[in-house]
Amino acid sequence: MTETSTPGSSTTGIDAATRTELEAAVFRRLVAHLQGRTDVQNIDLMNMAGFCRNCLSNWLKDAADEKGVPLTKDASREAVYGMPYDAWKRLHQAEATPEQQAAFTGAAAEPH
């Protein structure tokens, strides 16, 4: 195996292809987990972790763009939400409480 290094990575001795496969599996598991946890609101994810489902879909689109792979914003959102974004919002998105809004406004979350 060829040893490779990724910034912030502590997995040594794993070749790049295997690392990519593992990272892809983790991404798929995270997306599946979030698809199953529709009770967790995006604003709560942003307030607690600094990212949300929209961030993941934007990062997926950014990665596709970097590789020259055609992927629309709607398609990247559907890949993350497991359904069209408008349908997910209608079925699962609650109105943010004043407390959630205040926390979001005060948070120093990175742009997504």
Long-range contacts (C-beta under 8 A, 24 or more apart in sequence): 30-56, 31-56, 31-79, 31-80, 31-82, 34-80, 35-80, 35-81, 35-82, 38-88, 38-91, 38-92, 39-92, 41-93, 41-94, 41-96, 41-100, 42-93, 43-96, 43-100, 43-101, 43-104, 44-100, 46-104, 46-107, 46-109, 46-112, 47-100, 47-103, 47-104, 47-107, 47-109, 50-107, 50-109, 50-110, 51-109, 51-110, 51-112, 52-112, 53-77, 53-80, 53-81, 54-112, 55-112, 56-80, 57-81, 58-112, 59-112
